[in-house]
């Protein structure tokens, strides 16, 4: 293999594209030239020939020196920082800070900068460095540069040095129920779980067993067309929610529907079909629920409700309009916007504006659905807190979005085309993963002062006591795969983690929320230290916690600022895991890279090591059954210093089947497995409330986290 040229390597370095990396075994791996070229082209940088590379390097220099101010200036509370300014060499500079509260600051101190001026051809450009004071308030500010009559501005973001732990957690630890909401319905929901079910589960776990939070799968929007995407981690939008989670009868206007009996019959019919279907049928549930919602939509709203709706529209502005228009377009033209007529393929085109004007009711229906979701999510969080939860709902933010969906259409100018995000091979996914999602372009995010990212985080925290961020390592570097290539043929692209984590920290501070980063997989060692220093929690899964020599990590060495659990949605529930279900399934699907017997033997050895560890600390006897092992594993979590502990609802009821098998799409019914007991019988929310196994594990979690003063908040 011919190594990449020095010009290509320099170009990759400047744009944060890795030319080599350490794989999951620690082996240093070089990235092939074709991957570097494809990734650079996705960043808008032609790099196929030496001539293009030389031109791109020169253009990069000119772009840097032509910019008067950085696209964004970052600072942390109580810490002085610096930024550069470019002006014609020798020109005097006047700088003014316009703070978020309306006040102004001037007289910024200039620091020493001996960098020689750059020749742009028509003028020499000099670089000066100024100090950003340490006493600036938290928030989003503006910096104005003035040179004579010329002016330029840029964004300034001051984030907390670290996200403080909410005061209601200062007394100790909390445990919470981890729920795949779609999988657990009640007698009164519509074929799938909904936000009323979420509130009920929160009340049960808090009032009966002292839970402090409920961790829920991403509630992001799916396209409103069939077939509805089952994966909550491949949404059409991360900024808006899935109306499938609405409880029709909880909408205030439902009381004024003239033919409520028809709606109740719709619900009864969809639940009968759900009872007969082995997997979750979202299309059937949505078709019935949509019919009911259309009837409620036609009901006249009171003056107060109308004011609330208009206020919601005003708050979310252009992003809400774009999403609602996309939904209306998808219903007419299909959910892949790349296949739409050319004039409809960009949200700012005249044809899109004409469509919205010609279909006001269709667009408004989708706006209205989002308002209802906002209402019901707020109610669920209020109910959870009133039941005694310290945090209430912890939401989940997916890594990315469907490339053909609403966010990819509305935000296409800040997403990378020609590549998809994924993950390199690791111990549990030895062929790597392609998530089929377009990644953020780091350069375009910076040019827009991270406004799209800020909006996303703000929306995710609006009615939550916490936020889990899937694959938070993607805020540092993300695995980009050229379109059509195997996941093994990708490379890492770096992001400005100071900007992205800083914005997350600022928004979490304002929301009074905790942030949990899913930091599993291949992680650079310093990243976990950085996240800890910024006050973000990590994630620990018992089966993955190793002492470095392959043995179990003793409980006292686990991290304190961490959400710890026994399992994850990418593994079978613990009873299934103990029986080797994950090995059997991967073998059946052709996902193993070594013989099944060898894989199963390694898994048995790892499990045996954990059982020995449980016996060492006195939590397990000599000949335990599955329930005793599961209980011992959760009691072991209590031996760790971790502040947050999660109990999988599937484990609580003895379920065995995995919700998701990474590396598959239709080969396995991912995200379509209804909650069931150990005998495979489907369970409803009402069954959970009286399940002795769930009650026992809930009591176990209450015992290991200890008593707490639980107020209504």
N, C-alpha and C positions, 0 to 999 in steps of 0.2 A: 504494500500500500504506500503510495507516494504521500509524504507528509504535506500538509497545507503550506502555502507560501507564507513568508513573513508578513506580507501586506494583508493577507486574509486573516492571519492570526491577530494582527494589530487591530484590524477592523472589528473582528469578533470581540476583542477585549474592550474596545471603546463602547460597544453597544451591549455589553454585559452578557455575551454569548460564550458559554464555556467551550473551550477547545479540548478539554480533558476533564475527567471527574473520577472520583473513587466510587466503585460500585458497592453493592451491599455486602460483599465479602472483603472489602478493603482493597481490592485490586485496582490500580491506576489504569484508566481506560481512555484511549485517544478517540476523539470524535472524527468521523470521516468527513472529507471535504464537501461531499454532496449535501450532507446535513447542515454544515455551516452555511453554505450558500443558500439553501432553501430557507433557513431560519432568518438570515439577514434580509433576504428578499421579502419575507413576511413583515419585517420591520421597515420596509420601504427602501432598502439599501441594495441596489444591484451589485452583485459580487461574483458573477460567473467568470469574468476574465480579469487578467492582471490590470488591464487598462481601466476597467470599471472599478476595481478596488482602489487604484491610485486616485481616481477622480472622487470616489466616495470619501477617502481620507481627507483630501483637500476640502471637500464640501463640508465635512464635519468640523474642520478647523474654522472655516468661514462662518458657519452657523453659530458657533460658540462665541466668536468675537463680535459678530454683528448684533448679538442680543445685549441690550443695555442692562437688564436685570435677570436673575434666575427666574424660571417659570414659577417657582414657589420657594419661599424662605421658611426654614423650619427652626423652631426653637423649643426648649423645654423650660418649664417653670423653674425659677431660682438658679438657672444656669445660663451664663453669657455664651453667646455663639457668634458666628460671623457670616458674612455674605459678601459676594463680589459685585462690583459695578463696572460696566464698560462704557467709556465715553471717548470722544476724540482726545488724543493725548494732550494734556495740559489744561483742558477745560475744567472750570470749577463746578462742583456738584452740590445741589441742595436736596436733602432727603427729609421727608416727613412721614411719620407713621400715623395712620388713621385707625384708631382702635375701635373695637366692636361696640363699645359703649358710647361712641360719638366724640370722645376726646382725641386730642392730637398730641404727638410727641415729636420733637425735632432735636437738633443738636447731637446726632449720633456720632460716636467717637470713631475716628479713622484709625485703622491699624496699619502697621508696616506691611508693604507689599512691594517687593523689588523685582517683580516679573517684568521683563522688557516688553515694550509695546509691540503690537502686531500690525504688519503692513497689509491693509485691505486693498491696496492698489491706488485708491483715490485719497486715502488718509491713514494716519497712524492711530491705532486704538490702544488706549491705556487701560490698565486694570487697577482698581482701587479696592481695598477691603475695609468694611465697616463692621462695628460691633453691634449685635442685637442685645439690648440690655437684659440683665437677669431678672429685673423686677416687672417685666411685662405681664399683664393678666392673661389667664387662659382664654383662648378663643381664636376666632378667625378675623384677622386684621388686614389692612391694605398698606402697602409701602409705595409712596410716590417719589419718583426721581424727577428733578427739574434741572435743565441746563439751558439757561437763557429762556427762549420761548418754547423749547422742546420739553415734553413731559412723557413719562412712561410710568406704569404701575404694575405691581405684582402682588400676589397673595402672601400673607404671613400667617403661619399656623403655630400657635404656642400650646403645647400639650402638657399634661401633667408628667412629672418625672416618672411617676408610677401610679397605676390605678389603685386607689385605696380600697381596702376591703370594706364593704358596706358595714356600717356600725351594727346592724342587726345580726351580723355573723361574728362580731368580736368575741362573743361569749364562748365560741368553740366551733363545733363541726355541724354539718348537716348531711342528711341522706335524702335521696330523691329516687322517684320511680322513673325509669327510662322506658318510654312508650313509643311504639310505632302506631300512631293514632289511627290510621286508615284500617289497621288490622283488627281493631277491637271495637265492635259496635254494640249498641244497647237495643233494648226492645223498641225504643222510640226514634232511633236514627234510621238513616236511609241506605241500607246495604253496606255502608262503611262507617267507621268512627267519625265523629264530628266534634266541634268545639264545646258543645254541651257535655259530651262524653268526657272530654279532656277536663272540664271543670269538675265533673263528678268524681273522676279518678283522683284529682287533686284533693278534693274534700275528704274522700275515703282515706287516702294515704296520710294526710295531715292529721285529721281528727282522730282516726283510729290507731295510727302508728307513728305519729310525730314526724312525718316527712317534712323537709324544709324546702323542697323544690320538686318540680316535675319536668323532666327533660323530654322534649318531643322532637320527632323527626322534622325535617324542613317542611313547612306548610306552603312552600312556594307554588306559584300558579303553574298549571299545565294548560296546554292549548284546549279551547272549549269544543274541540271536534274529536270525532272518533277516528282511530283508536286513541284513547287518552293515554299519554305516557305514564307508565306505572312508577317509574323511579322518582322519588322526591329529590334525588341528587342530579337529575337532568331536567330542570324545569324550563318552561318557556320564559319565565321571568322570576328573578330573585327579589325584585322590588315589590311585587304584588303577590296576593295569595290565591289559593285554589278554592273557588266557591263550592267545591264538593264537600268542604268542611263546614258549610253553613247548616244550622238547624233551622229549617223552614218555620217551624212553629214558634221559635224564639224571636222572630221578627215582629216588632210591635204592630205593623200593619196587617199581620196575619189575622188578627181578631176581627178585622173588618171585611175579610173575604166572604163573599156571599155563599160560596159552595165549598165550605171547608170539608164537608164529608167526602167530596171527590178527591181532595188532596190526601186525606187520611187513607182512602182506598188505594191511591197511588203508592203511598208508603208501605202499606200492608203487602201489596203485590210485589214490590221490589224486595222486601225482606223475605217473602216466601221463596222467590227465585234465588236469593243469596243463600238461603238455607240448603238449597238443592245443588248449588254450584260448588265444586271442590276448591276453587280459588276465588279471589275477589274480582268482581266484574265492575270496574269503574264506569265503563260505558253505559251499562244498564242503569247503574245508580244515578249517573249524571243525567241521562235522558229523562228519568222520572222526576228527579229533583228540579231540573230546569223547567219542566212543564209546570210544576207547582210555583216556582219562583216567578215565572211570567205572570201568573195570576195575581200574586202578591204585588208585583211591580205596578200593576194597573190600579191599585188602591190609592186613593188620594191621601197624601201625607198632611199631617197637621202643620200649622205654621211653624211651630218649634222644631219639628222634625225636618222641615224643608230648610230652615236656617242652618241646622246642623249639617245637612247634606251639602249645602252651598259652602259652608266653612271648610268641610273636608275637601271639596273640589279646589277651593282656593289654596289650601295648604299644600296640595300635591301637584297642582299646576300642570305644567307641560308633560311631566312624566306620566301622570294619570291619563291625560288626553292621548298620548302616544299609545299607551297600553290598550285603552278602550278601543281606539281606532284599529289597532292591529287585530284585536279579537273580532271586531265586526268584519274586517277584511278577510280574516282566516275563515270565517263562516261562509263567505261567498267564494273564495278562491283557493281554499285549502290552507293548511298550517305551515307550508314551506314557502316563505316569502321570496326565495330565489326563483320559484316557478311562477310568480305573479307577473302580470304585464309589466314591462320595464318602467312605465311611469309610476307604478305603485311600490317600487322597490326601495324607495328612500322616504323617510317620514316627512321631509321638508319639501317634497315635490308639490307642484300645483295640483296634480291629479289626486294626491292623497287628501289635500284640503278640499277639493271638489267632492270626493267620495264622502268625507265626514259631513259636509254641508247637505249632501243629498240623503244621508241615512242618520239623521240626528237621534232617532229613537233607538236604533240598534247600538249606536255608540253609547248612549246614555245608560242603557241597560247594563253594560259591562262596567261603567263607572259606578253605578248603583250597587252592583254586586260587591265591589271592593269596599264601598262604604259600610255595607252590612258586615263584611268580614272584619273590618277595623272595629266596629261596634262589638261584635261577639268575642273577638280576641281580647278587647279591653275588659269585657265583662268576665271572661274566664280568668284573667289575671287578678282582677279585683276579688273574685270568689276564692281563688287560691290563697291570696294574702289574708282575707278575712277568716279563712279556715285555720290560720296559724302558721302558714309557710313563711319562712324568713325571706325567701327569694321569689317564690311562685314559679312562673313558667320560665324555663331556660329554653330559648329557641335554638334553631340550628341553621347555619348559613352554609349552603352548598358551595362548592368550588367554582362552578361556572354554570352556563346555560346551554340550552339546545341551540345549535348553530342556525337552525331554521326558524327559531322562535321570536317572541316579541322583543326581548331585550337585545338579541343579536341584530334585529331590524332597527330598533330605536337607537342603539349605541354602536352601530357598525363602524362609526368613525374612530372609536377608541379600542376596537378589537382587532386582533391580528388575523388576517386571512391567509389561507394556504397552509395552516398548521392547526393542530389540535393539542390540547393539554392532556397530560396523562402522568404515568409514573414509570420509572425504570423497574427492571426485575428486582424482586426482593424475596425473602425466604418464603412468604406465603403466596406470592404471585410471581412465579418464576419465569413467566413469559412477558412480564410487564403489563401495563394497563394503558389503553387508549380510551379516554373519557369522551371523546368526540366533541369536546367543547372548545370554542374559540377563546384563547386567553386574552387578558388585557394587554394592550401595547404599552409598555412602561413609558415610552417617549410621549405618546398621546395623552396618557393620564397626567403626566407632568405638565404638558402644555395647557391642560384644562384645570390645573391646580387641584387635581384629584377630586373635582366636584362630583363626577359620577360615582366614585367610590364612597365619598362622604355621604351622598344621598342614600346609597345602599345600606350602609352601616346604621344611619339614623333610622331608616325604615325598620330594620331588623330589631332595633332596641326599643321601638316606640311603646310596646306593651309587654315588656319582659323584665324579669329580675336578673337575667343573665343571657349570654349568647355563647353557644358553642360554634367555633369556626372550623369547618371541615378542612383538613390539610392546610393548617395555618402556615406551614413551611412555604406554601405558595406566595406568601407575602415577602419572602426572601429570594427564593428562586423557584422556578416552575419548569417542569419537564415538557418541552415543546417537541412535537412529533410532526415531521413534514407529512402533508396529506398523502395518503396512499402507502406510507411506509409502516413497517412494523414498530411496535412500541420500543423495541430494543435499538432502533435507529434514530433515537431522539437525542436531545442535549438540554442542558439547563440554561435558562435565561434569567438573569438577575433583575430584581425589582428594588426600588428604593424603600427598604424596610423602615427607615426612619420616618418617612412620610406616611406609609400605610399603617404601621403600628401606632404612630403618633396620633393619627386621626381616630383609630379604634380606641385608644386610651382616652382621648378627649371626649368622644361620644359616650363611652362607658361612664366616665366621670359625671357627665351631665345627666345621664339616666340613672345614676346610683346603682349600676349593675356590675356583675362579675363577668369576665370574659374567659372562656375556656378554649385554649388552642388544642386542636387535635394534632399532636406532634409525634405521631407514630411513623414508622417506616425509616427510610434513609435520611438522617438528619445530621447536619454539621454540628459538632459538639458545642460550639459557642452559641448556637441559636437558642438552645434551651436556657442557657444562662442569661441571654439578652431578654427573652420573654419574661423570665422570673424577675429580672431587675426592673422591667416596666410594669410589673404587677399583674401579669397575665398568668392564668393557671395553665398547667400542662395536662396531659392525659396519660393515665396508666391503665393498661389492661393486664390482668394478673398473668395470663399465659405468656405474655411477651416480656415480663419483668425478669431479667436475667442478671446474675452477678458478674457477668463478663467471662466466666469459664463454662457457661452453658447451664449452670444450676439456677435454682430459684433465688431471686433477690430477697434476702431476709426483710421482714416487714419494717423493721426499724430504719432501714436504709431507703425506703421509698420517699418520694418527694412530699413535702407538706402542702405546697400550693399546687394542688393537683386534683383533678376529678378522677377518682379511681373506681374501677369496676372489674368484675370477673371476666366479662365477655363483651362483644361488640356486635353490631348488626351484620358485619361481614363474616361472622362465624356462626355455627349453629348455636342455639341456646345450650347452656351448660350440660343438661342431661344428654343432648345429642352429641356434644363435643366429647364427653366422657366415653361415649360408645364408638368414637371414631367416625362419626357421620361426615365430617369435613374431608377426611381422606377418601372415604368411599365415594362421595359426590364428585370430588375433583378427578378421581380415577375414571368414574363413569363418563365424565365430560371431556376427558382427554387433556386435563390441565396439569398433570404431574410431569416432572422432568426426570424422575427416577422411578424404578419399579415400585408398584403399590406395596409389596411386602416390606420393602426397605423403608418406604415412607411411613407405613403403619408402625413398624418397629421403632423408628425414631420418635414417633408421636407417643407411643406407649411408654418409652423410656422417659420422655419429658413429663408425662402425666405422673408416672411413678415417682419421679423426683419431687413433684409438688405434693403428692400424698405423703411422702416421707417427711416433707417439711411441715405439713399439717400435724403429723404425729409427733414430730420433734417439739412443737410448741403446745402439745396437749389438746388439740382440737379434734382429733380423729382416733377412733379405735382400730382394732386389728382387722376386722372384717366388715367394713361399712357398706351400706346400700347407697344407691344413687342420691336419695334425698339427704342422707347424712353427709355425703361428700359436698353436695351443693351448699348445705347450711354451714359446714366447716369453712368452705372457701369464702363465704360472705363474712363469717366471723373473723376470718384472717384479715379481711380488709380493715376491720376495726382495730387490728394491732398496728396498722400503719399510721403515720402522722398526717395522712392526707385529710385536708379540710372538707372535701366534698366526696361522698361515696354514692354510687349509683347501683340500684337494684333493677335488673332487667325484668320487665313485666312478664316476658316469656319464661324466664327462670322462675319467677314467683309462682307461676301456675304449672310448671313442669313440662312446658312445651319442648319439642325436640327438633322441629324443622327450621332451617335457616331462612332468614328473610331475603338474603342476597348472597349470590356466589360471584365474587369479582371475576372478571374475565369472560363473563357470559352475558348474552342479551336474551334471546328467546330459547336458548337451550335449557333454561331452568326458569320457572315462574317467579322470577325476582320481584320482590315488593308486592306480591299477590297472595301471600300466605296468611289466611285468617288465624287469629289467636286460637290455640287449642290446648287441651290438657294432655297429660302423658299418654292417654289412650287415643289421642287423635280427634276426640270429640270437640267440636267448635264451642268456644266459650263466649258469652256476652259480658258486658260490663257488670250486669247484675250478678253473674256467676262469680266474677272476681271477688265481689264484696263478701261472699259467703264461702269462699274457697279456703279450707283449713290450711293448705300448703302456703297460699299467699299470706294468710294471716300470720302464720308462724315465721315466715321470712321477714315480713314487715316488723314483727316484734323483735326479731334478731337485729335488724338494722337500727331500730330505736334503741336497743340495748347497747350496741357498739358505739353509737354516736353520743350516748349519754343524755341526761335530762337537759332541757333548755327552757328559759323563760319565753313562752310563746304568747305574744300579744297579737292583737288584730292588725297592727301596723297602721 
